[in-house]
Amino acid sequence: MVLFSLVRRLFEISVSKENKPILLTVILLAAAFVVFFANRIFPSNSIFPSRSGNLTIPLWLFLAIDVGFIVASVLGVRTKKPSVVWFSIIANSIFFVLLSGLIFLLAIANGISEP
């Protein structure tokens, strides 16, 4: 909830309507890297348990980030600047497809590791 309010304040402060999709794409990309490398960044409190093999938390986090890429793409298409529209369509579709593939592979790994 705190993260949501911080992101909302960031959007209210000084970001123009035309640059919000680009900023949202960059934030989502950074969040995806943090979730992916969480085991190395936070080794003691990792969301990727090394022994139990439960991957449901990363799956849900990646799914939320994937939905965020769709939202960023819709916001980008609704802007008036053609460069933002093209960047939004190309970048968000690439990130969406790559993250969907990663979610699929994590779902398979989670299914194999479950008892």
C-alpha positions as CSV (number, residue, x, y, z in Angstrom):
1,M,0.0,0.0,0.0
2,V,2.9,2.3,0.8
3,L,4.5,1.6,-2.6
4,F,1.3,2.3,-4.4
5,S,1.0,5.7,-2.7
6,L,4.6,6.6,-3.5
7,V,4.1,5.7,-7.1
8,R,0.9,7.8,-7.2
9,R,2.7,10.8,-5.6
10,L,5.4,10.4,-8.2
11,F,2.9,10.6,-11.0
12,E,1.2,13.6,-9.4
13,I,4.4,15.6,-8.8
14,S,5.9,16.7,-12.1
15,V,5.4,14.1,-14.8
16,S,3.5,15.2,-17.8
17,K,0.7,13.1,-19.1
18,E,2.7,12.2,-22.2
19,N,5.7,10.9,-20.2
20,K,3.8,8.8,-17.7
21,P,3.7,5.6,-19.9
22,I,7.5,5.8,-20.4
23,L,8.1,6.3,-16.7
24,L,5.7,3.4,-15.8
25,T,7.5,1.1,-18.2
26,V,10.9,2.0,-16.7
27,I,9.5,1.5,-13.1
28,L,8.0,-1.9,-14.1
29,L,11.2,-3.0,-15.8
30,A,13.2,-2.1,-12.6
31,A,10.6,-4.0,-10.5
32,A,11.0,-7.1,-12.7
33,F,14.8,-7.0,-12.3
34,V,14.4,-6.6,-8.5
35,V,12.0,-9.6,-8.3
36,F,14.2,-11.7,-10.6
37,F,17.5,-10.9,-8.7
38,A,15.9,-10.8,-5.2
39,N,17.9,-13.8,-4.1
40,R,21.2,-12.1,-4.7
41,I,20.0,-8.6,-3.6
42,F,18.4,-9.8,-0.3
43,P,20.0,-13.1,0.6
44,S,18.7,-13.4,4.1
45,N,15.0,-12.4,3.4
46,S,14.6,-13.8,-0.1
47,I,11.3,-14.3,-1.7
48,F,12.8,-17.2,-3.6
49,P,13.2,-19.9,-1.1
50,S,16.2,-22.0,-2.0
51,R,15.3,-25.2,-0.3
52,S,11.5,-25.4,-0.4
53,G,11.2,-24.6,-4.1
54,N,7.9,-22.7,-3.7
55,L,7.7,-20.1,-6.5
56,T,4.2,-18.9,-6.0
57,I,5.2,-15.4,-4.7
58,P,7.5,-14.6,-7.6
59,L,4.8,-15.9,-10.0
60,W,2.2,-13.5,-8.6
61,L,4.6,-10.6,-8.6
62,F,5.6,-11.2,-12.2
63,L,2.0,-11.6,-13.1
64,A,1.2,-8.2,-11.5
65,I,4.2,-6.6,-13.4
66,D,2.9,-8.2,-16.6
67,V,-0.5,-6.6,-16.1
68,G,1.3,-3.3,-15.5
69,F,3.0,-3.6,-18.9
70,I,-0.5,-3.9,-20.5
71,V,-1.6,-0.8,-18.5
72,A,1.5,1.1,-19.6
73,S,0.8,0.1,-23.2
74,V,-2.8,1.4,-23.0
75,L,-1.7,4.6,-21.4
76,G,0.9,5.1,-24.1
77,V,-1.5,4.5,-26.9
78,R,-3.9,7.1,-25.5
79,T,-1.2,9.9,-25.7
80,K,-1.0,12.3,-28.5
81,K,2.8,12.1,-29.2
82,P,3.6,9.6,-31.9
83,S,7.0,8.8,-30.5
84,V,5.5,7.9,-27.1
85,V,2.9,5.8,-28.8
86,W,5.4,3.8,-30.8
87,F,7.8,3.4,-27.9
88,S,4.9,2.2,-25.7
89,I,3.7,-0.3,-28.3
90,I,7.1,-1.7,-29.1
91,A,8.7,-1.7,-25.7
92,N,5.7,-2.9,-23.6
93,S,4.8,-5.6,-26.1
94,I,8.4,-6.9,-26.0
95,F,8.6,-6.8,-22.2
96,F,5.1,-8.4,-22.0
97,V,6.1,-11.3,-24.2
98,L,9.4,-11.9,-22.5
99,L,7.9,-11.7,-19.0
100,S,5.0,-14.0,-20.1
101,G,7.5,-16.6,-21.2
102,L,9.4,-16.3,-17.9
103,I,6.1,-16.7,-16.0
104,F,5.3,-19.8,-18.1
105,L,8.7,-21.3,-17.3
106,L,8.4,-20.5,-13.6
107,A,4.9,-22.1,-13.6
108,I,6.4,-25.3,-15.1
109,A,9.2,-25.2,-12.6
110,N,6.8,-24.7,-9.8
111,G,4.6,-27.6,-11.0
112,I,7.6,-29.9,-11.2
113,S,8.9,-29.0,-7.8
114,E,5.5,-29.4,-6.0
115,P,5.0,-32.8,-4.2
